[in-house]
Amino acid sequence: MDERAALSMLETELEAAGDDAAVVGEQVITTDMLHERSDFPDGTSRYTAGWRAVGASLSDVAAMGAAATAAVAVYAAPEFDRTELTEFVEGARDVCELVGGAYVGGDLDNHVEFTVATTAIGRTDDPVLRSGAEPGDVVCVTGEFGRSAAGLELFRAGDRERGNELFQFTPRIAAGTALAPDATAMMDSSDGLARSLHQLAEASDCGFEIEFDAVPVADAVEEVADSDDERREAALFFGEDFELVFTVPEDAVETVAERSPVPITRIGRVTEQDLLIDGETLPDRGYTHG
Amino acid sequence: MDERAALSMLETELEAAGDDAAVVGEQVITTDMLHERSDFPDGTSRYTAGWRAVGASLSDVAAMGAAATAAVAVYAAPEFDRTELTEFVEGARDVCELVGGAYVGGDLDNHVEFTVATTAIGRTDDPVLRSGAEPGDVVCVTGEFGRSAAGLELFRAGDRERGNELFQFTPRIAAGTALAPDATAMMDSSDGLARSLHQLAEASDCGFEIEFDAVPVADAVEEVADSDDERREAALFFGEDFELVFTVPEDAVETVAERSPVPITRIGRVTEQDLLIDGETLPDRGYTHG
């Protein structure tokens, strides 16, 4: 079984699984594991690793429309270097403070590969699931896409400073809680915009019509993309951008855009079936987490 | 830096760290990572692995005197076998249900070694810390010691059935909540009774006088121990037993023993300084988590 098949199996087994975070009463909880090999390219600082690992879990809390309560992490490495560990904790703490949560520690473990397991908890009395989109709703996103794809290219080109800068994203907790009262379905874009749209459509049993020209692409992508194909790949399929993808009734779009602390962009509309981009089928592929 | 030095550094850095679980408002949260190599001996079923990994985090919740809310796990393995994964989830779910919590899923990850990262959350409005023991208090424990040491020997001897049975422990949530109103300091014994006593004494800035003959030793230890030394090693130093070690005022011992759903045994008393067992210094060693 590959990871995706195994995840589907678990969703069938466990009632609370299958969304960005599990809901338990008024709490949400989510956990994730990241590795040096697949998630932290050469040049990623331990500060960025702490920020990004904990940020990824906070992004799942945001995707439920929940406020952030706290996060913990297991830091597993072949050895414990004081400076690296301190930087990791600072990154983890800073990203939590940025979104109003508390980083409250965790555990250490010896491991052959640098590996981080993070968990975040949040609270909401009305979680936004992936499953509420209705035909006629509008499809929107927060922020811009392609930052992480651009960051990876910059790391490859040896520009550690800008790579690290682009890899430190803002988990959309503030936007998520602002959108929650009106959003009909929501998730984060960690596996890529295309995969997220497919997952939202499947969970809501609907289709989408997306316009690629409407998708907000990060300026950094222009610096590293040599062609329209590369630009499209970075924005739609690369993933790891941790923006929110959500649906909202037509008459609420303006209100949520005003309420949101980050730019909201309308990229399409909800239909009865089929996932189309500029009239053609949108491939269901994206970032496969290692 | 070794793991223990690194943990001390983190405790200085992070105010909420340093106890069995971090306290955030009325919630407690704890996370842990276990590995095939160091934590799951040959013969451990995936059901037992799920039970034990999630149980270890629930034990940390119990050590705060908190009720269990929920747990999640990241299951990382070289490949995902449907039967193994299902058994793991069943073990995780059963141990949660046993203590009134919910197992709400988690994440999957590809990893060279079978590795599990678990997180549990609980709730209490009055957490019991490690730091409240006072001279004159009595030192008590729940249950029996040496089960895991005996389990490991049975695995080595090829008795998988009994090894797995001994490795499935009951996280002391019910006992912990029953003791919480009176316990002055508490932690779990995952690193071994000796290490736990040292950690409690250090956090409370006190000493203990322990009587070895009073320490309840599991019957299974008698089957596998060939000498008094081996018996002592299993009960005091091996660890991984997940019982509660706590202090309580002399006049509350009887009440808590009556209130607790598992046997409570008095093993010594709190003094001003020094950690003695039968009048001699108790070595500060125990299970070092890999």
Interface residues (C-beta under 8 A of the other chain):
Chain A: M1 D2 E3 A5 A6 L7 M9 L10 E11 E13 L14 A16 A17 G18 A22 V23 V24 G25 Q27 I29 T30 T31 D32 M33 H35 T69 A70 V72 A73 V74 A76 E79 F80 D81 R82 L85 T86 V89 R93 A102 Y103 V104 G105 G106 D107 L108 D109 N110 H111 V112 E113 T115 A117 T119 I121 H289 G290
Chain B: M1 D2 E3 A5 A6 L7 M9 L10 E11 E13 L14 A16 A17 G18 A22 V23 V24 G25 Q27 I29 T30 T31 D32 M33 H35 T69 A70 V72 A73 V74 A76 E79 F80 D81 R82 L85 T86 V89 R93 A102 Y103 V104 G105 G106 D107 L108 D109 N110 H111 V112 E113 T115 A117 T119 I121 H289 G290
